[in-house]
Amino acid sequence: MILSELTEGMTWAKRGNKVVRKFRCVSGRRKSRVVSNPAQCFAAPDLKKRIKMKMTRARLGARMARKAKKTKRVNPASKRVAALNKASR
């Protein structure tokens, strides 16, 4: 896992209303996903959570998307995350 820590890119993300440092997976099953711990990039998937999320998206997908879009536009922490990540590009 030492190798993965060297290759994973650092990024900013939200945890609640706080802005924290996280990692963007560059390889593994979760490639290009933002995770809090680089070891998660290679972790086995939790099938129960995956199925539950699939059901939730089928039920509330459009509503979840609208809410996320509004949050990213309105929430000060989301705006800060966007600005910090834009600076690192």
Buried (B, 14 or more C-beta within 10 A) or exposed (E): EEEBEEEBEEBBBBEEEEBEEBBBBEEBEBEEEBBEEBBBBEEEEEEEEEEEEEEEEEEEEEEEEEEEEEEEEEEEBBEEBEEBBEEEE
